């Protein structure tokens, strides 16, 4: 992993850099604390902050079986 990317991720996921969304039960991280170049670096690396995905036990098992990742 690129050092500048790691630095940006550490800055993004800093303990004090989030707001708790009680309705959804998740922490939402504030992207506005990053510089435009850090935001661009995350975007170019395919990193989408706060992009939430609902994962279930059965769904993971289906994916494992479909791709024979067991």
Buried (B, 14 or more C-beta within 10 A) or exposed (E): EEEEBEEBBEBBEEEEBBEEEEEEEEEEBBBEEBEEEBBEBBEEBEBEBEEEEEEEEEEEEEEEEEEEEE
